[in-house]
Amino acid sequence: MRISEAMHPGARWISPETDLKTIARIMRDEDIGALPVGENDRLIGMVTDRDIALRAFANGRDPASMTARDVMTRDIVYCRTDETIEHAVHLMEAKQVRRLPVIDQDKRMVGMLSLGDVSHAGSQQLSGELARAVTAHHV
């Protein structure tokens, strides 16, 4: 199965200057755990709920003064619409990530592929393998 058949289409971007309160509100309202960060029509990062918790609150900084740029993960791993679910799963396992931005042949972000998407579209064995890999204790 191709990633384009399993992904959530139409992922929304946020600016790197978006404040954490707005990001948290979007995550709550849209029931999502990650938001891609874009600048000058390029994907430059990803903010997850975990990023907010660990890079803002746990570091003792004032979250009210922080933006996406302050907490985002910068080295973004992504997949392409025409790749297979199996390829994406192996990438997610290797990088220990639960979500991947999906780009098309024009290098435009067109969606997101999550652990949940894989569990609905992939085999039980593939889903189990991915779940074990991304939930394993990080060394």
C-alpha positions in Angstrom: 0.0 0.0 0.0 1.2 3.5 -0.8 1.5 6.2 1.8 -0.9 8.4 -0.1 -3.6 5.8 0.6 -3.0 5.7 4.4 -2.0 9.3 5.4 -4.2 12.1 6.8 -4.4 14.5 3.9 -4.1 18.3 4.2 -1.9 18.8 7.3 -1.8 22.4 8.6 1.3 24.4 9.1 2.2 26.9 11.8 4.7 29.7 11.6 7.8 29.5 13.8 6.6 32.6 15.6 3.4 31.0 16.8 3.1 31.1 20.6 2.8 28.0 22.6 -0.6 28.8 23.9 -1.9 28.9 20.3 -0.1 25.7 19.5 -1.6 23.9 22.5 -5.1 25.2 21.6 -4.8 24.0 18.0 -3.6 20.6 19.2 -6.5 20.4 21.7 -9.2 21.6 19.2 -8.0 19.3 16.3 -7.1 16.4 18.6 -3.6 16.1 17.2 -0.2 15.7 18.9 2.1 17.4 16.3 2.2 20.4 14.1 4.6 21.0 11.2 6.4 24.4 11.3 6.9 26.2 8.0 8.8 29.3 6.9 9.3 30.6 3.4 7.2 27.7 1.9 9.6 25.2 3.5 9.2 22.7 6.3 11.7 23.7 9.0 10.5 21.8 12.1 7.8 20.0 14.0 6.3 20.8 17.3 4.9 17.9 19.3 3.0 17.9 22.6 6.1 16.2 24.1 8.3 19.1 22.8 6.2 21.6 24.6 6.3 19.6 27.8 10.0 18.9 27.8 11.5 21.9 26.1 9.3 24.5 27.8 7.9 23.4 31.1 10.5 20.9 32.1 13.4 23.3 31.4 11.9 25.9 33.7 11.4 28.5 31.0 8.4 30.8 30.8 6.1 29.1 28.2 4.1 32.3 27.8 7.1 34.0 26.1 8.0 31.0 23.9 7.2 30.2 20.3 7.3 27.2 18.0 10.9 28.1 17.1 12.0 27.7 20.7 10.7 24.2 21.2 10.5 22.6 17.7 12.4 19.6 16.5 14.6 20.8 13.6 15.8 17.7 11.8 12.6 16.6 10.2 12.2 13.1 8.9 9.6 12.8 6.2 8.2 10.3 3.6 6.8 10.7 0.1 3.3 9.9 -1.2 4.5 7.3 -3.6 6.5 5.3 -1.1 5.1 2.2 0.6 3.8 1.9 4.1 6.6 -0.6 4.8 9.2 1.9 3.8 7.7 4.5 6.1 7.4 2.1 9.0 11.1 1.2 8.7 12.0 4.9 8.7 9.8 5.5 11.7 11.4 2.6 13.5 14.9 3.7 12.7 14.3 7.3 13.8 11.9 6.4 16.7 9.2 8.8 15.6 5.4 8.3 15.6 4.5 10.8 12.9 6.0 11.7 9.5 5.1 14.6 7.3 4.3 13.4 3.8 5.5 15.3 0.7 4.5 14.9 -2.9 6.6 14.9 -6.1 6.7 18.7 -6.0 8.2 18.6 -2.5 5.0 20.1 -1.0 3.7 18.8 2.3 0.4 17.1 1.6 -0.4 15.2 4.8 0.8 13.4 7.8 1.3 9.7 8.4 1.0 8.6 12.1 1.3 5.4 14.0 -2.5 5.3 14.1 -2.7 5.6 10.3 -0.3 2.7 9.9 -2.3 0.6 12.4 -5.5 1.1 10.3 -3.8 0.6 6.9 -1.0 -1.9 7.5 -0.8 -5.4 8.6 -1.1 -6.3 12.3 2.5 -7.6 12.3 3.8 -4.3 10.8 1.8 -2.2 13.2 3.0 -4.2 16.2 6.6 -4.0 15.0 6.3 -0.2 14.7 4.5 0.3 18.0 7.2 -1.7 19.8 10.0 0.3 18.1 8.6 3.8 18.8 7.6 3.0 22.4 10.8 1.4 23.4 12.9 3.2 26.1 15.3 5.7 24.4 18.9 5.2 25.3 
